[in-house]
Amino acid sequence: MKINSNFKLRHIAGETIIINQGTPDADLTRIISLNASARFLWNEFSGQEFSVDEVSYLLAKTYHIPVQQARQDATAWVISLKKCNVIID
């Protein structure tokens, strides 16, 4: 899977949000805001293929959390962004 290249990060009013560029039928009524760890993952995996396992490993290593917790967090991040077509297979 990978991050859809139509989506870009922007910093507005102290928040990091995802905007959809290049899609004329985009729903502009939805705002996707990222917290610091979600922004970190975006920056690490943007422009490349990745798996939930790779995301889990990076979370566990970076934040010193148990692998099981990292897997749950990685899965939640992927599912949330897939629902919005930000992450595509």
N, C-alpha and C positions, 0 to 999 in steps of 0.2 A: 504494500500500500504506500501511498505518498500524499503529501499535502497538495491540494488542487492549486495549480499556479495562477488561477483566476483570483485567488484571495490574497490579500496583502495585509500586513500589520500596520497600524497607524497609532500614534500616541496623541490623544486628544483630551484636554482638560485633566491631565494626570492619570488617565486610564489608557490601557492598551486594548484596542479593539481590532477586530478583523473586518475588513470591507471586501466586497465582491467587485472586482474590476473586470471589464471585458465581457460581461454577460448582460445583454440588453433586457432580458426578462427577469432580472434579479429582484428579489423581494427586499426593498430598501427599508421596510418597516421593522426588520429584525436587526438587533445589534448584538454582536457576540463579543463579550468582554473576557479577557484572559487575566488570570492571576499570575503571580511571578513564576510559579513552577510551570504552568501551562505555556507561558511566554518562553521560558527556558527550553522546553521541549520543542516548541515551534522553531526556535532559532537553531537548535541542534539538528533537526530532521528536515528542515525546509530544503527542497531541491534534490532530495534523495529518497530512494526506496527504504522502507524500514518495516519491522515487525513489532508486535506487542512485546515479544521477548526482549528485543533491543531497547525498547522504551523502558521496560521493567528494570533491566540491568542498569541503565543509566540513572534511573530514579533511585534505586537501591544504593548505588555507588556514590552519587552526589549528595543525597540527603541522609545517608546512613540509616536507612530504614530496613526492616525485614523484607526479604524477597517476596513473601506472600502479600504484604501490604503494598509493595511496589507494583506487583502484578495487578492487584485490584485497582490501584490508582491509574496505571497505564491503560487498563481495559476501559475504565470510566472515561478517560481522556479521549481515547479512540472512538468509543461509542458516541459520545457527545458531539464530536466533530464530524463523524460520519452522518449523523442525523441531519446536519446542515450542508452536506456535500463538500465540506472543507477537506476531509480526508477521503480519498477515493482508492479503490482497489486496482 
